[in-house]
Amino acid sequence: MSPAARKTRTRRYDPARTRAAVTAQFAHVREAVRGLSAEQLALPTRLGGWTVRELVAHLAMAVGSVVRLLEEPAPARQETALLDWPFATAPTASGIDDDTRAPAATGGPDTPQGLAALLARAADRLAGILPEAPDDRLVASRAGAMRLDDYLVTRCVELVVHTDDLAAATGTEIPYDRQALATATRLLADALAVKAPGGSVEVRVPPFAVVQCVAGPKHTRGTPPNVVETDPLTWLRLATGRAVWAGELAAATVTASGERADIGDQLPVLT
């Protein structure tokens, strides 16, 4: 675990609720994909050169990775803690991109029905293996060996963030499982507190998260002098680089009060 992460109190996530959240959000994705047209699959997304088709394939991979990792031998020791994960993803981005594009280049599913079937298989395989897997079972994630219950928290982040990508690309309204949205929001808020340790700014993402961050005078009681507040989806977009701090301030989707409340230089926390 990084020194900064050691100084940050790690939030506890209920493993049963996390498992249910992953399943529920993936079900929302599956339902949305069943309603897409062939034309929508060819639409661009905000993820570089990915089309909607490639985004959907990536979502299948994000969930399918749980099955793949559980089918592999367990690592001998833990290498990565949950709060290390947001900062360990950037070096693996090119590999993820290659793996996502590979099915498209080799004749993977290219119709709504084919992609829906791909997602259904991933869901069935997950349902077949996950119930018997212990929460503390180690899995060899791209970011390093970590506990299964922590890895499933990262799957909530993947599913929620990419659900938003899918909705933005297709113009489709897709529900968010409340627990999945809460989990993603909290993890990336805690990651900000790791990246910018301190207690001079209070970041509020109601109703799910409040964290203290940024070096400076620590707030102890009363109204904090430096406060940032936004909604969960805007926070996730800022935290993952899908939105720009100045733009969200101008659109009034973020409020920031106090001389230290400009946290734009600390964003994104996950790339």
N, C-alpha and C positions, 0 to 999 in steps of 0.2 A: 504494500500500500504506500502511496506517496506520502511524504511528510505532512503536506497540507491536509490530506484526507484523514490522517491519524488525529489531527487536531479538531476535526469536525465530527460531531456526534452523528454516528450513522443511524439514519431512520430505520425503523423496523417495519417490514411489510408482512402482512399475514399471508403465508404461502398458499393457503386454500383460496383466499380471495384473489390472489394474483393468478393462480391457475384458471379460475373461473373467468377472470377478466380477459386473459389471452383468448380463451375459447369463444367468449361472447363477442369480442371485437373482430375476431377472424370471421365469425358468422355474419357480422354486418358487412364485411368486405365481400364475402362470397355472395351475399344477396345483391349487393350493388353490381358486381361483375356480371351476374346473370341478366341484369337489365341493360347492359351495354350493347351497342350496335358495333358492327365491324368497322364502321367509319370512326367511331369513338376510340377504338383500339389504336388507330393510327395517329391520334392527336398527340401533339408534343406535350411534355410536362415541364415543370420548372426544375427538373433534375438533369441538367446538361442535355445530352443527346437522347435520353430515354423517351420512348413513346409510352402511351398508356399500356400497351401490350407488355413492354419490358418492366414497367412498374408493377403490373399484376404478377408477372413472373417472379419479381423480387419479393413480393409479399408472400408468395408460396414458399420461396426459399427461406424467408425469415422465420416462418413457422416450421418448415421442414427441417431446418437446422437442429431443432430440439430433438427430433427423432434421430437424425444422423449422429448427433453427438452422444445420445444415449445408447446407440448401437455400437459405439466404439468403446474400447477399454477406458476405464476411469483413470485420469491422471494420478500420479503418485502424491502430488501435493498441490495446494492452492497457490496460485500465482497472482491473481487479480481480485481485488475487492470491488464491491459494487460501485463505490464512488471513484474508482480508477477508470471504470469503463468509458465514461464520456470522453476522456482524454486519450484513450487508447484506440479510438476508431479511425482517426485520420490516416495512420500508416497503412491501414488495411483497405482503404477506399478503392484503390485501383484494382485490387483483387476481387472485391465485391462487384465492381463494374464489369470486369471481364467475365465473372461467373454468371452475371445477369444477362449479358449479351450473348453468351455462348448458346443457350437453347434456341434463341431466335436465328442464329447463324446456322444451326444444325437441324432446322425443321421442327422446332418446338411448336406447341399449340399456337395457332394464329387466328382462331375464331372465338367468339364469346363462349360457345359451347365447349370448345376444347380447353379454354382457360378455366371455365367453371369446373370442368372435370378435374383439372390439375389441382385446383384449390380443394375440391372435395376429397381427393386422395390424400392430400396433406392433412386435412382435418381428421380423416379416418385413421390415418397412421398415428397421429398425435393422440387421439382418443384410445388407441390400442396399447400405447406404451407408457404414457405419462402417469396414469393412476398408480402403477406399481413402482415408480421411481421415487426414492427417498429425497426429501428436500435438500439434504446435505450432500447428495451425490455430486462429485466433481465432474465437470464437463470441459473439454478442451476447446474453448471458444477461440475465435481469432485474436481476441485481446489477451488471451492467456487462460490458464485453468481457473475456473471459478465454480462456486456452488450453483446447483441447479436452481434453487429458489431465487438467487440473484440473477441468473441468466434469464429467467422468466420475467423478471422486472424489466430487463432490457428489451424483451419481446413486446412488452406493453408500449414502450417508447417507439419501437419500430412500427408497430401496427397503428398507433394513434397518429404519429407524424405522417406516415405514408397514406393513411386514410384521408388526411387533410390534403395531401398532394393529389390523390385520386379525385377527390371532390372538386378541387380547383381546376384540374385538367378537363374534366368531363362535364362540369356544371351540375353534377348530381349531388343531392343531399344524402349524406350517409350518416347514420346515427353513431354516437360515441357511447360506448359503455362507460358508465360513470366511474367505476373503479379503475378501468384502464386509463381514462383521462386523468384521474386524480394521481395515479401512480406515475405516469409520464411527467406530469406537471411537477410533482414533488422531487423526483430524481433530478430533473434539470435545474430546479431551483436550488437544491442542495449542491449541485455541481458548481453553480455560480458562487456559492459561499466558499467552496474549495478553491476556485480560481482566484477570487478576490477576497481573501480572508479579512475579517475585521468586524466592527460593529457600529459603524457610523451611518450606514444606510439600511433602511428596512424595506425589503421588497415584498410586496403583497400580491398574491395571485388568488383572490377569493374564488370559491370557498375552500381551496385545497392547500395552499402553502403560504407561509410567511418565513422569510429568512433574513438574517442579519449578515451584512457583507461590507466590504471596502474599509481599508485601514483609516483610522482617525478616531476622534472622540467617541467613546462607546455610549450608546443610549441605554439608560437604566429604568426610567419611569416617565410617565406622562406621554404626551404626543411627541413622537420622534421628530427631530429637526430635518431629517432627510428621508423622504418617503417616495417610493416608486410603486405604482399600482397598475395592474392590467388584468385582462381576462385570460383564462387558460390557453385558448388557441392562439391569441396574440403572443403570449409568453413563449409558447412552443415554437412559433415561427421566428421570434427573435433569438431564442436560444439555439436554434439550428441554422440560422443564417438565411431563412426564407423571407424574413422581413428586416427592414433597416430601422434602427433606432430613431433617427431623425424623421423618417417618414411616418412612423407610428405616433411620434409626438405631435407632428403636424396634423395627423388625422384624428387626434384626441382619443386614440385607442389605448394610449399610455398617458398617465399623469406622473409628473416628477416634480417634487417640491424640495427646496433646500439646495445649498451651494454645492453639495457633494452628490446630488442625486442623478447626475449624468453618468450612467453606467454603460454608455454606448461603446466605450473602449474595451469593455470586458465581454462584449458579445461578438460572435456567438460563443457558446460553451461547448457545443457539439458540432463537428464539421464532417 
